[in-house]
Amino acid sequence: MMKKARNLRGIAVGLALLLVFSPILTGCSKTQDSTAESTEAAQVTITDMAERDVIISGDVNKILALHPIPSYFLYRLAPKKVVSKDVVFDKRYLAQDSVKVYSDSDIEKLSKLPTTGVYFKELNPEQILQLAPDVVITLTKDPEIESLAAILKIPVIAVSKNTMADYEASMRLIGKVVGNEKEATELADYWHKTIEEVQSKAAQIPAEKKVKVFFAGASDILTTPGSETIMASIVESAGGDNVAKGLTGPQTVESQTVSMEQILKWYPEVIIVGTQNAKDKIMEDKSWNGIDAVKNSKVYVQPRYANLDGVTALMGLVWLEGKLYNNESEFNTYFAGEMKEFYKLFHNYQITNEQINEVTK
């Protein structure tokens, strides 16, 4: 009887303990389930501009880019999350002779960031790993996206700068990645609106009256951008007839070689160059003398602060449309206003009249 009583008391105690600890054990199970759900919820899938599905953290805190265009947008949209800038960004914005588009305090902050390579030169995967970003941004032109992602074991997202429309999509995508869709939308909407305004003017020009444009390469005037580049898309959006649009070969290349014979055959009415030296070379070289653009002094140097490549390409578009189809004196006043609005929004910078009129020597 005593043994049976002890057994009954043991069972009773066991049941009591089970009742006491059951809610705790159940709570542990719920906590584990909640943690699993939280981890799953903290990840999002991004479809990048190379049509790759990339899984990233829903809360990106550290990020870097391997090209100056996305580097610029990262600093504009999430300056506290940027852990580096790239070597081309350094040269473009921070070198002694570079364009001045940042405040002194921003320049100081940017100068203190580590400098990485870009996807096409000086890239060191070990340095990227040491910086430990949550996400790396590159371009769709990067031929090593997949291999880099495999080496780093860090999400690598591709954006694009091939066309004016690609810039808009890149802004929106980067805003989503860094958690600042509000400002990204503001920038992208402004970009979209400005393009629409220029294109609506260009659409009124009959095909037979479109100005024939030759876009000379930045480092070699006997080269020209392919038809699938930002420069070519600007010529088209501005209502110009890109004389080199029929060239064969890779169309995303920004410096396709052309011959003087081809240029003479195209007989462009306007020539766009990157520097004053390039313009002087064309104007002084007798082999160019018979071309309309030279005879009529319509060889134009891109404004340094409205370059037709990079983030300033939007102002380059406004500038080119004005050069092709507008009264110069009236347009200059309009262009100055557009430049001031653009630089205030995109750089939080008050551009000067001297900078607006500056060209690269």
Secondary structure, 3 states (H helix, E strand, C coil): CHHHHHHHHHHHHHHHHHHHHHHHHHHHHHHHHHHHHHHHHCEEEEECCCCCEEEEECCCCCEEECCHHHHHHHHHHCHHHECCEEHHHHHHHHCCCCCCCCCHHHHHHHHHCCEECECCECCCHHHHHHHCCCEEEEECCCCCHHHHHHHHCCCEEEECCCCHHHHHHHHHHHHHHHCCHHHHHHHHHHHHHHHHHHHHHHCCCCHHHCCEEEECCCCCCCEECCCCCHHHHHHHHCCCEECCCCCCCCCCCCCEECCHHHHHHHCCCEEEECCHHHHHHHHHCHHHCCCHHHHCCCEEECEHHHCCCCCCHHHHHHHHHHHHHCCHHHHHHHHHHHHHHHHHHHHCCCCCHHHHHCECC
